[in-house]
């Protein structure tokens, strides 16, 4: 009991462990893959490219499987080493290995597999995990129109081959842990007249997922992509303000925040003029807004966004028949279901459901990925109990001293 309470407190306070991350339903089991949770994060999608037409999203998509198998990791033995996640989002392997080693992809092996697919004119299948609610979907990239690279090209740099290969379909990828998807700060409240208020940040709907680095020479460029932690946003913004204020001696320091809005499902750059003199009082901050970070402030799912290519998930409640307590009618209903409908789709199939026409009945919910056999309830089960209770209710509705065909007598007249 105490161990469960400790794990719960650790998750709310941001002290994540390997067990809590793996069992987190938000990641849909993806933290059990690729050295316990690594994937190829989509950093950029070229407009009008094949990747753009297939629905890849920058910053939110992570490729976790290729051709129905895990990513070829350069050091797969690291998957047996336990780790913990620090407050700033970094991963601690107790000094045994580094995060760079754990995230390394075997680019050469991956390229050879893609080249083999291209030679055989087969499609490239990605399983993609999305940070908006943790949805997993499949994206198919056709390789027929691409020419296969020559064998002598393998002598070049592995990284360049890997990068150039995916640039041809319009992707820029980087190996990152899925925990980096939780590095978001939700706008909870903006104070009137503050820089956040003047830049029109929307409370409870806007999420800050990135910003310019404090130093122009920073190779990462975006300070919020490589680390996390509740205090990182305030530290990064304060460092940015102090650095540029010392250079220009001005109070209004513009900074670009990359803000995702859940209501409209858009990512936009927002310029905020940081200032220490925007109002009076203590603890006003140079940004002027309250933010939330952690388990309760992850980006939620966009309902209906991935209906056409999302992988089928298990359904807790599934009811395809009318509500009744007639056992014979249930048997007749199950027997009229075609055999094609009785077989649920496999986990690798993609649901393609067209939207219902106006005024038509909505489509039934998707079936579970697990194969289930519909077994009618037995006579001594729940249906008999409900029928018995129904009879008792009917008897209570009609007085016992009257027959079913007689009209009950009128109430006695009131005495004056």
N, C-alpha and C positions, 0 to 999 in steps of 0.2 A: 504493500500500500504506500509506504513512504517512498519507495523507489519510483513508483508511478507518479506521485506528486512532485518529486524532484525533476523528473523528465518533463512534466507539464510546465513547471516553473521555468526550466531552462529554455523551453521552446518559446515561451512568452517573453523572456528576457533576452533572447537572441543567442543563447549559448547552445548551439546545435551540436549534436553528436552524430556519429555515423549511423547509429541505429535509428535515431529520431528522423534523420533525413531520408533513409531508405524506406521507412514505414509511412512517410508523409504522402497522403493521397493526392496532394497537389502535383507531385511528380509522376504519378501513374506508374510507379515501379521503374522509371527510367534511371533512377540512381543506382540500380543494381547492374547496369550495363556500363561498358567502356571504363574500366578501372573505377567503378562505383561513382558514376554520375557525370562523366565528361561527354561533350558533344561538339559538333562543329556549328558555332554560332554564326548566323548570317549577319554580317556587318553592313553589307551594301548589296542592293539589287539594282542592276542597270535598267533604266526605263526602256520599255518596248522590247526587252530581251525575252528569251524563252523562259527564264526563271521568273520574270515578272508576269508573263502570261499564265504561268502555272500557279501563281498565287503565293510565291515566297514573300515573307515580310522581313524587312530589316529590323534588327535589334531583338525581335521577339521570337524568331524561329531558331530552333536547334535541331540539327540532323543527328539522330541517335542511332539509326540503323541504315544500312545500305544493302539493297537486294536481300532483305529479310534476314540479315545477320548483323552482329555487332560491328562497330568500326574496328579496323585492324590497328590495334594499339602497338606502339613500338616496344613497350615493356609491359606485357599482360600480367606478369607475376605480381605487379603492384596491387592488383585487385584483391589480393589476400591480406594486405596490410591495413590495419584499422587506422582511422583518422578522426580528427575532430575539427570543427569549424570555429574559428576565433570570432571575437566580437566584430572585427573589421571585415569579416568575410573570407579571410585567408584560411587555407587548409593546413593543418598541422599533422604531419606524419611521424611525429616524435623523433625528428632528426634523421630518419632512415632514408627518405627520398625527398625530392623537391617537387613542387607543383608542376614545374616545367617537365620533369621526367614523367610524371603521372599523366600529363595531358598530351604527350607526344604521340602523333599518329604515324603509322607506317605508310608514308606517302607513296613509296615505290610499289608496295604491294597493292595499294588502292588504285594506283594508276594502271597497273597491269590488268587488274580486274575490269576496269572501265574500258580499256583498250580491247579486251577480249569481247566484251559486250558489243562494242562498236563494230568489230569484225564480223560478228555473227548477227548483226542488225537486230539486237535485242534492246529493250528499254532499260533505263536506269531508274530504279525504284528507291525513293527516299522515305523513311519513316521520320516524320518531323514532329517534334514536341514544341508547343507554342506556350509562351508565358502568360497569355491571356486565359486564365482559368486552368492551365495545364492540359490542354487538348492535344491529343495525338492524331495525326492524319497522315495519309499517304499521298505523295506527289510523284508522278511518273514523268520522266524526261526522255523523249525519243532521241536516239543516237544515230538514226539512219543517215541524217544529212551531214554528219561530221566525218571527216576523213581521219583515219587512224594515224597517229604519229609514228614515225620511223623508229626502228629499234635503236638506232644510234643516238636518238634523242635522250635515251635513258641515261647516257653518260653525263648529262648536264646536271645542274643542281636539282635535288629532289624537290625542294621548296618551290623553285621556279616552275618546274613541271606541274606540280600540284596546283599552284596559283593560276598558271596559264590555262590549265585544263578546265578549271571551273569558271574562269573569266569568259570562256567561249559560250557558256550558257548564261552569263550575266550575274555571277555570284562572287562575292568576296567573303571568305570564311576564316574563322579563327577558332582554334580549339579552346574551349572554356568549360568550366564546371557549371552544371545547371543551377547551382546555388546563386550564380551571378544574376539570374532572372529576378531574384528577390531584392535586388538593390534598387528599390523604388521608394519615393517619398511622396505620400499623399497629402494634398493641400486640404487642411481641415478648416481653416478660418483665415481670412485676410482682414487686417486692421485698416480702418478707413484712413485714407491719405498716405498709406505706406507704399513703398515701391512695388510690393506684390499686388496691392489693390489697384494702383495706377496702371499696371501692366495687364490687368483684367485676368488674373489667374482665377479659375473657377473652383470654389470650395467643394470638397467631397467628390469631385468628378475629374480633376486634374491630378496627374501623377508626374513628378519630376523624375526622369530616368537618366539624365545626363546633363553636363554643362561644360563650358570651356574650362580648360586647365588654367591654373593661376599663372603659370610660367609659359611664355611662348616657346621655350626650348624643350618643353615636356614632350617626349616621344609618343606618349599615349594620347595626348591631345584632349581627351575627354576624361576628366578626373573621376567621374562616377561609374565608369565602365569596368575598371580593374579592381575596385575595392568596394566594400560595403560598410555597414554599421550605422547606427542611429545618428551618431554625431558627425559623420563624414560630410554631410551636406553643409552644416554650419561651419565646419573647419575649412572646407574648400572655398566657400563663399567669402569667409573672413580673410583667408590668405590671398584670394583674388583681389579683394578690396584694398588690403594693406599694401600689396605689391604695386598696384597701379596708382594708388593715392600717393605713395612715396615718389613715383615717377612724374606725376602731373600736378600734385598738390591741389587736386580738385576733389570735391565731396561726391558728386554724382559720377559713379563709375558704372558704365554699361557692361552687362554680362549677358551672354546668350544661354538660356536654359532650354533643354529639349523636353517638352511637356507632352504627355499623352493624355487625351481626353477620352474617357470611357463612353460618355453619352453619344458622341459622334464618331468614335473609333478612328481618331486621327492623331497623328504625331506632328507637332508644329514647333518651330523655334520661337521662343519668346524672349525679347530683349527687356531686361529689368535694370533700371538705374539704381544701383545700390547707393544708400545714403545713411549716414548716422544722424542727420539733422532733420529728418522728415517729420518728427513729432516730439512731444515731451513725455517725460516719465521714464521709469527704469524698466529694464528688460524688454525694450521695444524691438531690438534687433535691427540689423541693417537690411533685412529682407522684408520684415513686417508681416509674417504669417506664421500660423501654427501648422506643423506637419506631423504625420503619423508614419511609423516605420515598423515593419515586422510582420508577424503571422496574420494579424487582422487587417493589414493594409496592402495585401497583394492585389495585383490587377485581376479583377474578376473576369469570368467568361463573357464573351459577346454572343448572346443567344442567337442561334441560327447562322452564325458566320461561316462555320465549317460543316454545314449539314451535307454538302454534296461530296466531300472527300474525307470526312472524319472516319476514323476506325470505330467499329461498333464496340460500345462498352456494355458491361453487364447492367441489366435493369433490375432494380430492387422489386418493383411491383409491376407485374405484367398481367393484363386482363383483357382477353380478346373475345369474351363471350358476354351475353346479357346476364344480368343479375337475376337468378331464379333459384328455387330450391327443388325443382323437379329433376330427379336423377335420370329418368328416362329421356327427358328433353335434352339434358346435357350430353347423354350418350349419342343421341341423334345429331346434335350439333357438331360434336367432335368428328363423327363419321362423315359429315358433309364437307369437311375441310380438305381441299386438294392436297395430294402428297407433296407437291412442290412447295406449298406454303408451310407444311409441317416441318420441313427441313430448314433449320436456321442457317443464316449465312456464316461462312467461315470468318475467322478473325482477320484474314488478309483481304477480304472483299471490301469494296467501296460502295457506300450507299449513294445512289443517284436518285433522288426523289424530286420530281417536278413539283412546283407549288400548286396547291389545289385551285381549281377554277372558282370564280366568285359564286357564292351560293351553294357550292358543293360541300359534301361532308369532308372533314379533315382526314388525312391518311392515318392509318393505325400507327402506334409507336413502333420503333425498330425492335426486332427480336434480339434476345440475348445471344451472345457468342457461344454460350455453352449449349450443347445438345440436350434438349429436355423432351421427355415423353409426357404427353398429357394423359393423366390417369384419372378417370371419373371418380368422384367420391363414392365410397361404399355406402350401403344402406344404413349401417350403424355408425356413420360418421357425422360430420357437421350438418349435412342436409337433413338427416332425420331429426336432429336436435332442433333445427330451425323450424321444421314442419310441426313438431310437437309444440313448440312455443307459439307458433301461429295459431294452432287450434285452441290453445288455452286462451289466447287473446280474443278469438272470436266468441268463445263461450262467455268471457267476462263482459263483452259488449252487449249481449242479449240476456235479459233476466231469465232465471231458470224456471219460473212459474208460468211462462208464456210460451206458446208454440211459435214455430218459425213463420206461420202464415197469419197469425193474429196480430191485430194492431194493439199496442199497449194502451191501457186506459189513461184518460186525461188526469192531470193532477187535481187534487181536491180543491174546491173553491175556498177562497180565503174568507175567514169570518171577520165581520166588522166589530 
